Amino acid sequence: MATTGRRSPGQRRRRTVPSRDAGEHGNANAGDTGPDEEPARTEPTTRARPAGPSRRSRSGKSGRPRSGGSNSGGRPSRQLVRQRRQVLALSVLTVLTIGYLLYFTELVGVRSVEVVGANEVPADRIRELAAVPAGQPMLRVDTDEVAMRVSSLPTVASVEVSRSWPSTIEIAVTERRPIGFYDTGRKLYLVDRGGFVYKEIGEPVQGLPKLELSKVGPHDAATRSVASVLADLPPQLREQVRFARAETPGSIELALADGRIVRWGDAEQTGRKAKVLAVLLTRAGEVYDVSSPELPTVS
């Protein structure tokens, strides 16, 4: 019976793998494959890599942990953790030591108390009221409390207390400046620009006008208006004023040393009114009205 090119169902398919010798010298019969055989497949050959350091080692990265660094798991080494704890403990100890020295010892304590701006009150009197103990730690000085004690002086308008390192407390005082005096009928008192009655005097002070008001005090509107005008007058005009009176904040009158009367009005536009009055005073008259500086009058 003639043999056909078909395989029987039970016949296995054969596959020929060329030997290395055949690959080197060539296979003469490579093209003469029978109908039952497939051409041999050539397996890809892998070129051997030259011996030498791998990419991992060339790049400087290895699986071993660096000395003094972290291990392969990314966690700090015990030595590094111990060093960090030592640095933290030393920092805390340093802060506590400095705090103790500043707050509880005389190492940075008060050595002197300076008083600035005091003329009416002796500096020793202010130091006495301040009551800052020598050697007290600078940071434990309550500057607000010191300022409150010094401001109890009637002649002191404001107080500022500050630390001047390393060992000085500075007390800056602003004293009240009188703008006139007030006669209660029994005693005379100085009054500052805020209408504050602060110091008793035995007799009128030359150059200060008398305040002829029904009452005097910082909470009285008429007092504040009169005091504001007197404080802002030019010195050459203020020296001529002998009396200042007002029944309301807008009815201020000034009596000059020569007997002439100035109707000032309210406390607004003091500078402009003073310039207009300086011109009007060159004219003869008894009453000079500058309450409306745009329309002044002389009568």
Secondary structure as GFF3:
##gff-version 3
##sequence-region A 1 299
A	DSSP	alpha_helix	20	25	.	.	.	ID=ss1
A	DSSP	alpha_helix	55	58	.	.	.	ID=ss2
A	DSSP	alpha_helix	78	104	.	.	.	ID=ss3
A	DSSP	beta_strand	112	116	.	.	.	ID=ss4
A	DSSP	alpha_helix	123	130	.	.	.	ID=ss5
A	DSSP	three_ten_helix	138	140	.	.	.	ID=ss6
A	DSSP	alpha_helix	143	150	.	.	.	ID=ss7
A	DSSP	beta_strand	156	164	.	.	.	ID=ss8
A	DSSP	beta_strand	168	175	.	.	.	ID=ss9
A	DSSP	beta_strand	178	183	.	.	.	ID=ss10
A	DSSP	beta_strand	188	192	.	.	.	ID=ss11
A	DSSP	beta_strand	197	201	.	.	.	ID=ss12
A	DSSP	beta_strand	210	212	.	.	.	ID=ss13
A	DSSP	alpha_helix	221	232	.	.	.	ID=ss14
A	DSSP	alpha_helix	235	238	.	.	.	ID=ss15
A	DSSP	beta_strand	241	245	.	.	.	ID=ss16
A	DSSP	beta_strand	252	256	.	.	.	ID=ss17
A	DSSP	beta_strand	261	265	.	.	.	ID=ss18
A	DSSP	alpha_helix	270	280	.	.	.	ID=ss19
A	DSSP	beta_strand	287	289	.	.	.	ID=ss20
A	DSSP	beta_strand	297	298	.	.	.	ID=ss21
###
